Structure formats: structure tokens, C-alpha cells
Amino acid sequence: MASKYADDSDTNGVRTTDIENFLRVIEGNDQETALQLLYESCGWSPASHWQKPITEYGDSHPVWKDFVALSMKNIGQFEIDDESFERAGRYTNAVLALMFKAMTENASRYTGLVLEGYSYQGSSRDGLKVISPNEFDTMLTFHIESLGCVENKIEKDGKEVAGFCYIRAAEAFTMEQLEEKYPELYRCGIFEMKAGSVFISSRKLHQCIFESIVDKSIEDIVNIAKAPHLHGNNLPTIKCKMNPPSINIVVEISDRDDDLYPNKI
């Protein structure tokens, strides 16, 4: 497949200027300015922040402090220094912004599918990440236009199963109406009719829609980075690994000898 370079105004996808700003964030050249430009271009910026763990020991527990110090000799240092955590969070946000722009463009192939943004999750959001800042969890929020959805509780032995539900269309639709209104989503099989109600298959959404969007977005970024004036730049390796119901995006940054640069996120 030939590379596509998108510097012109006829595309909403990732452009070489986005790759340039992404590289500036990674390589440390005016990082904050580059990151803000990336946010503006990609249509997403974080609504919250990553939280570095903070460990403080009061003087009233000297025995506990001695125990922790002894434990670290056995298991290693578990705390993360400020600069390393901040740098890894900045890298992550740059990747998220770049991916969001590419994914938004690829999601437009599915009539009615709208990506909204990310919500920070997990240990790096809750201030519980230890040892290395190499994992940042987010939830991608989205909706399907004009399709209101409600939760149907799942019960087992007469008791509600906590944390799980079926997703049902709030209004009555025929499969013919759904095929006409959302042809691409319909062909992917995400709509299922049961007992006269339309349900959304989360498995089909993951396997047939979002896996494809993420794969194609990474391919687009790699292709655009092949533009002649970017040739030879140290673009991090971006890969994805399917881990239902999650999708892991792995970023590998090579040729970094400084410990402050995480090699893999």
C-alpha cells in the first residue's frame, strides 16, 4: 500500500504536522507547546490528570518506616520519581491525541458512530502505580447517533450480577430500519433481536468495529510518518494487542539511554 501524506486541507485525518509535533514531545524539543498544538489539531485534550503515587511516613511510626526500608532491600525500590512519571504521562497523552484523531477519521466509515474522548482509569489515575510508569489505562467513550440505549440487568439465581448488563435500544426498531439507518454497523452484526427488543453485541463491537479502527489508525500513522521530510526520525514503534474487552496499545521508544525515558508504555 502506498503511503499517504496528509498535509493538505482535504482530510480530517492525521497529517505530517501532527507527526512532527508528536516527535517534538518525544524528543524533548519544546514539549509543552508541541503537546498543546497536538491537542488542538487532534480534537482531544485530557479532562483530568495522571496521579503519581505519593508516599509519606509520619514520625509516629518509626517501626513501620524501618520495616518498609528493609522490605525495599528485598523487593526493590517501588516508588517512581517525579520526572519519570511526568515524562511517561506526557508521552501517553501525545499517543492518545494522535490515536484519537486517526480513530475519529476511521470511525467515520461507520454511519452514526461518534467517538467522544477518553476517560482516565486504573492505577496511574488513582495514584497507585508503582515501580515503573509503564501502564496507563483509559476508557474510550462513544455513542451511536439517534440510538438511545438503556441497561438491562443480568440476573442469576434471582440475584443481580453486579457490574454486568445487557445494552438494549431504548426505542423499538425493526432490523430493516437498522440496516437502512446504520448500514456498516448492521453488516458487522452488532444488532441482535431478542424477544422483540434490539440489543447491542459488545463482542461484535469490539471484534468487528474497534479492533479494525485501532489497527487501521496505527497503519495510517505509520504510513504518514514515511513522508520524505520525516524520513530517519526516531518514530516510536506503535503496536496493538487484543485483550478483550480491552485493546492494548504498546509504544516502544528506542535509543534512549537515560532512565528517565521509559522504553515501553
HELIX and SHEET records of a PDB file:
HELIX    1   1 THR A   16  GLU A   27  1                                  12    
HELIX    2   2 GLN A   31  CYS A   42  1                                  12    
HELIX    3   3 PRO A   62  ILE A   75  1                                  14    
HELIX    4   4 ASP A   82  ALA A  107  1                                  26    
HELIX    5   5 SER A  123  ASP A  126  1                                   4    
HELIX    6   6 MET A  175  LYS A  181  1                                   7    
HELIX    7   7 PRO A  183  ARG A  187  1                                   5    
HELIX    8   8 SER A  202  LYS A  204  1                                   3    
HELIX    9   9 LEU A  205  PHE A  210  3                                   6    
HELIX   10  10 GLU A  211  ILE A  224  1                                  14    
HELIX   11  11 PRO A  228  LEU A  230  5                                   3    
SHEET    1   A 2 LEU A 113  GLN A 121  0                                        
SHEET    2   A 2 ASP A 137  ILE A 144 -1                                        
SHEET    1   B 4 CYS A 149  LYS A 156  0                                        
SHEET    2   B 4 LYS A 159  ALA A 169 -1                                        
SHEET    3   B 4 SER A 197  ILE A 200 -1                                        
SHEET    4   B 4 PHE A 191  LYS A 194 -1                                        
SHEET    1   C 2 THR A 237  ASN A 243  0                                        
SHEET    2   C 2 SER A 246  GLU A 252 -1                                        
END                                                                             
